Every structure is written in structure tokens, then in C-alpha cells.
Amino acid sequence: MKGHIRERSPGHWAIVLDIRDPETGKRRRKWHNFAGTKREAQVECARLIAELAGGSYVEPARTSVAEFLERWLAHVGPQISPRTRERYAEIIRKNIVPALGALRLTKVRPAQISDAYVKALTAGRRDGRGGLSPGTVVYMHRLLKHALAQAVRWEMLSRNPADAVRPPKVEHVALTTFDMAQTATLVEALRGTRILIPVLLGALCGLRRGEIVALKWRHIDLDARKLTVAESAEQTATGIRYKPPKSGKGRVVALSDTVTEALRKHRTSQAQELLRVGIRQSDASFIYTRADGEPLQPRSLTRAWEQALKGTTLPRIRFHDLRHAHATHLLASGVHPKVASERLGHSRIGITLDLYSHVLPGMQEDAATRVDDALRQALEKRAPKNVG
């Protein structure tokens, strides 16, 4: 393999490589532009020759980062959910492309990616009101790294420049939710309202917003006091899509007396409400609906929750935080983390332990006390009894 450099202007060089065409066997030349000192140009030339000899050389192309990312989106689209694809497209088009899209794919360097992240943190908002959160920039990094890894597999790049870049650190934010007293206040405040059932399913059963919206009467067995989480509602730009739960499989959740009683009353009142508009309730009817029996969108539940919370003196939390409340109540009450993990639908117990580690110190103190009490009782039984 041969190559040499030519000076085009002060500080600018042409690296010329002699390449053999694999189909015709004829030799042809491939030119690379390089900016730097003569020594740096010689080092880059040597590196390219080594790649040629090792079979990892990728010919320069004029594909831009923006063009490649659109091609990658089309490739990965069928492999992910529609909502995930929408999120990918949003991050790519609003955050990554404005920063790196004009660059030629083969010319992207780690330093340019790192500079783009710094700029995103300080002035990345499209409305000009400051920077993006570290979490968003980390999402950008994961997405770009994933996409460029595909460019390597497609042999458009010899290596992934994002591998050499460290994203910003995301500070852990403690979960904000309701304690048991606040949960009781919430339930009392919402009695007789349409949103009471979704709140109970979130705070006392640990269901996600999409799982609640997708729940139908055929999924509930009031006599057996259990419900089956079989699907979840996902809101996309084209409408509502029903899919398996987040973990990929369904789960059975036992119902408490409070939830069972509320569901019985709700089923009766819903049947009467539907009859007034000429609809007969059936097992295919959704649990949480509009007055005409039509299912609600996940975002509609969020808006209803925000309105309901305004009528109370409770702290403003997200609807999803009710699920965190249920997990916290379970663990603080001494329920085994494995049971809590199953009720929440986590794919593995480690997720539960990581998310709710703040509850564990109190559990450990309680466990230590219980073990100590058991030991004392055992010692007392072994102690000799006084005779006479």
C-alpha cells in the first residue's frame, strides 16, 4: 500500500492513497483533505495506509450526518415502537442535526461531538431560553452512539467517534410522591369523581398510566379479587396504539378491599351511565372512559389528574408518581421486594431495589430489630429456670 502528501496551501494538505479496485484490479487514487502541520499530515497518511493494509479503511463519502441519520431512522423504524421512533426523530431533528448535521459523516471527530454537548447544555433550547438538561444530552449521546455504530457495521465509518466521548453526568433526583397520610387525604378528596378509579389503580395497585387507560372489564375478576394487566395504551402522532406492557409480558395484581369495593360501585354506575346514551356495558368495555363509553387518551388522564390535584392542598406531583407511592408503601410496610417487583411489573427485582433504595434503610433497621428480638426469645428459652 502506498500513499503520500502534497501541500495545497499553508497548513492544508492532500493525502493521496493508491488503492487497487477489487473488481478490475486496476489502481486508482483516493484523495483526503487534511488541515494541520506537515508532521500531522504524515501521521494521518500513515494511519490511513495502515487501515488499508488491515482491511478497515473506509473510503470518504459526501454523506452528511443529517442524511445518514435520516437513513438510519428509516432502518431502525420497524424495529422499535411508533412512539419510540417519534422520540428518536424529535431528538435527532431538533437537537443533533442543528449541532452536527452539516458535517460530513466521515469527518466527524470526538472533539466535535463533545463541543456539541457542551453547547447543548448551555444554549441548546430552541426557544433560546438556555440549555438542555443533562438527561436530554445523555439521550442525545446514546442515540448518536447507537446510530454511528450502525454506520460502522455498514462500513461507512472505520470506527465510532462517539465511543471516545463521555456524556454529562446526570444527578440522581429523589422520587417525589405521597406518604400514606397524603394518599388517604387524596382518596377522600376524590370520592365521587370520575378520576377516583384511575387514582386507586395507580396508588393502590401500582399500574402505569397507559395500563390504566387500556384496562377493560374482562381483565378484572372481582370475585377472585384480582386484575390482569394484559396491554398498555401508547399515544402517538397518528392515534392510540395498544401494545403489551412495558416489561413485555402481562401480570396479575391482587386487589385490596378498598379497590374491589370501588370497582364494584364504578361498574354499576358506569353501566347506568352508558345505558342513558344507548350503550350496553360488556366485558369489552373500558374501565376508564368518557361519558359516551369511548376510551380516553393517556394524555387526557394526565390533564384530568392535574385538574383534580388543583382542588386539594396536596403537593403537585405527576400521575406516574402515584405508582411510586404504591411501591414505597409496600416496601415501608415490610412487603418483600420480589412481591413489590411483581406487582409493579418490573422485568427484574434489581430495578425495584435501585428505584426505591431510599426505603431500604428503614427496612434494614426493622429487620435488625426483628432478628434481635428472635435471638432474645431463643436465649430466654435456653436460660435455666430457678427451682424452689
N, C-alpha and C positions, 0 to 999 in steps of 0.2 A: 504494500500500500504506500502510495506517495502523496505528498502534499507540500505546499509552500505558501509563503505570504507575500503580498505585494502592498506597498504603501500607496494609498489613493490620495490622501491629503494628511497634513499633520495630525497624528493621533487617530487616524482612521485607516483600516487595513482590509484587504481582501484575502481571505483564506481559501486557497484553491486546492481541491481534492481530486485526485484521479480515481474514478470509480469504474469498475467493469460491469457492464449491463448483464444481468443474469440470463436474459433471454437471447441476446445476439452475441454476447461475448466481447463486444466492442467496448473500447474505453471511452469514457466521456468525463467531462469536468463538472464539478459541483462547487459553486461559489458561496462563501459565507461572508457576511459583513461583520466587522469587529471594531469596537472603539476601545482604545487603551494604548499602552506603551508597546514598543516592539517586542519586548520580552514577554509581555502578557499575551500578545498575539501568537508568539511562537509556542507558548504553553498550551493555548487553546487549540492550535493546529495539531500539536502532538496528541492532545486528548481526543480530538476527532479521528485522527489516524488510528489510535488505539481502539476506539469504538468500531471503526471499520474492520479492523483485524479481529475483534472479538465478536462481531456479528450483532452488536447492539446499536449500531448507527441508524439514525432516523433522518431521512432527507428533509431539509427545510421545506415547509409548505406555507402558503399565504393565508391559511385558515386563521381567522381571528378567534380570540377567546369567546366572544359573543356568539359567533357562528358555531363553534364547537359545542357550547353549552346548549344551544337550541337543538342540535343534532342529538346530544346526549339525553335531553329531556324526552325527545321522541323515542329514543331507545329504551329508557327506563320506565316510561309511562305505563306500559302494560304489566309491569312487574310490581307496581305499587297501587294503593287505593287512589281513587279520584281526588279525595281531599288532600292526601299527601302530595300528589302531583301538583295540585294548585298551590300548596305551600312552597314546594320546590321552585315552581315557576315565579312565584312572588319574590322569594329571596334572590333568585338569580337575576331577574329583570330589574328589580328595584335597588338592590344592594351590590351585587357582584359585578354586573355588567357596567354600571356607571363608573366603577373604580378600575376594572381590569379589562373590560370588553373590547377596547380598541387595540389592545396588544396582540401581536401575532402569537399564536399558541406556542410555537417552538421557541419563542424569545422570552417567555415568562420566567422570571427568576425568583427565588425565595425572598430576596430583599424587597422586590416589588409587591409581593403578596403581604409581607409584614407591614410595609408602609401603608398599604390599602387598609389593613385592620386598624392601624393607629389613627388614620384619618376617619374611618368609620366610627371609632369611639369618641372622637372629638367633634366631628361635624358631619355625621352620616345621615341624619334625619332629612327626609326630602322636603319637609316644611321649613328647613333652615333653623330649627329651634334646638340645636345642639347635636349630641352624638347618640349613637345606638347603644343599647345596653350590652354589657359583656356577654350575656346569654345569646343575644341575636348574632353577635360577631362569632361566637363559638359555633352557632348553627351554620353561619356562612362558611366557616373553615371546614366543618365536617362535610358539607355539601360539595365544596370546591375540591377537597381532597378525594372524595368519592368519585367525582366526575373525572378528575385528572388521572385517577388510577385506571379508569376505562380507556383514556387516551393512550396510556402505556400499553394496555392489553391490545388495543387496536394498532399498535406500533406507530402512533402519531408522535409519541414522545419516548425518549430513551429512559427517562426517569421522572418521578413525580416531584415537582418543585415544592408542593405543599407539605411533603414529608419533612422538610427541613424547617418548617415554620411552627412556632408554638403559639396557640391562640391565647387570648387573655384569660386570666383566672376568674372564675365565677364564684363569688362569695355565697356560701350557704345561707339561705334565708329560712328562719324558723317558721314552721307552719302556724298559721293563724286560724283558730277555729273556736267553737263554743265549748265551755265546760258543761257538766251535767245540769247545773242550775240554769244556765243560759238556754240549754236545749229544752228544758221543761218550760221556761218562760216563752220560748218560741212556739212550742206546740200549743200552749194555752192561747196565745195571741192569734193563732191561725185557725182555731177551731171554727168550723162552719164556712171556711173559704175553699175555693177550688184548688188552691195550691197546697193544702194540708197533706194530701196523699203523696205527692212528689217529695215533700219535705220529710215525711216519715220514712219513705223508701230510701232517702239519702242518709238521714241521720240515724235511723234505727236498723237499716239493712245494709248500708254501705254501697248502694247502687250508684253507678255513674249517670250523668245527665242523659246520654244517648240511650242507655239501657232502660231508664225510666220511660222515656218517650216511646220506645219500641215495645214496651210491655203490653201484652194482651191478656184477656181473662183466661184464655186457655193455658197460659203459663202459670196460673195460680190455682192451688188446691187448698181452699180454706179449711176443709175438714182435716186434711193432713197437716195444716198449718205450715205450708212451705210454698215457695215460688221458684220457678226455673228461669234463670237468665239465659235466653237462647240466642238473642240477637241485639244489635245496637243500631241506633239511627245516626247516620252521618250526614251532615249538611254540606252540600257542595253548591257550586255556582249554577248547576243545572237542576237542583232539587234535592229531595231526601233519598238517601240510599240506605237500605237495611243490610247489615253485614254481621258476621259473627262477632262476639265480644272482643275486647282488646287483647285478651290473652289467647284468643284463637279457639277457645272451647267454652261451652256453657258451664254453668254451675248451679247447684241447688242451695237456696238460702232458707233457713228455718225462720219462721215468723213468730214474733212475740205476741202476747195477748193484746197489747195496745195496737199493733199494726193489724192483726187479724180482725179485731172489732171494727177498726176504722175502715178496712176494706169491705167488710160486710155492709156497713151503712152506706158506703160510697157506691157499691154495686146496686143497691136498691134505689138510691136517689138518682143515679145515672140512668137506670132503666126507665124511671118515670120521666126524666128529662128528655130522653130520646123518643119516647112514645109521643110526647107533645109535638114533635116535629115529624112524626110518622116513621120512625126508625125503630126496629126491634133489636134489642141488645142480644148479642150472641157471644160465643167463645172467641170469635174473631174480632170482637170489638176491642179497641184500645182502652187501657185503664185511664190515661190522662188525655182528654180530648177537648176540642172546642164544644160549644153548646150544641152544634149540629152533628156531633159524632165524628167529625174529621180529625185526624191526628194532628198534633202540634209539632212545630219545628223545634229542635233543640234550642235555638236562639230565642224562641218565644218563651220557653221555660225560664231562661236566664232573665229576660225582661220582666216576667211575672214575679220572679224571686226578688229582683231589685225593688219593684214597687211594693211588694209585701213587707220587705225589710224596712222601708221608709216609715211604715206605720208603727214601728216599735222603737224602743230605746236601745236595742241591741247593737253591738259593733257591726260595721258594714263588712261582710265577708262574701266571698264568691259562693255560688251554689255548690261548686265542687268541694268546698271546704266542709260541707256537711258530711261528706264521705270521710274526711279526715277526723271529724268529730266522732263518728262511729268507731273508727279504728282506735282512737285514743281512749274512748270509754271502755272498749273491750279489753285493751291491754292493761289499763289502770285498774280494772276490776279483777285482774288475775287470770283472764282467759289466755290459754296457750297461744303463742304467736302463730303456730301452724293452723289453728282453728280460725284465727283472725285473717290469716292469709287466704284461706279457702273462701270465707265469706266475702272478702274484698275482690276475689278473682285475680290475685297476683299469680304470675306464672311460676314464681318460686318464693320461698319464705324469706330469702335474703332481701328482697325488695321491701317487704313489710318491716323487717328489722332496721334497714337503712333509713326508711322514711320516718319511722316512729321511734328512733333511738332515744329521743328526749323523754319517752315514757319509761324506758327500761331502768334508769337508776332507782326510781321508786319501787319498781318490781323487785329489784335485787335486794333492797333493804327489807322488803316484806318476806322475800324468800329466806334471807338470812335469819330473820326473826322466827320464821316457822321451823327452820332446821334446828335452831337453838332450843325452841320450845319442845320439839320432839326429843332432843337429846336430854333435856332436863327430866322429861317424863320417864325416859328409859332409865336414867340414873336413879330416880326416885324408886322405881320398881326394884332395882338391884340392891338398894340400901337395906341393911339388916334391920329388922323390926325389934323394938325393945320388948322384952318379955317380963311380966310381973310388975 
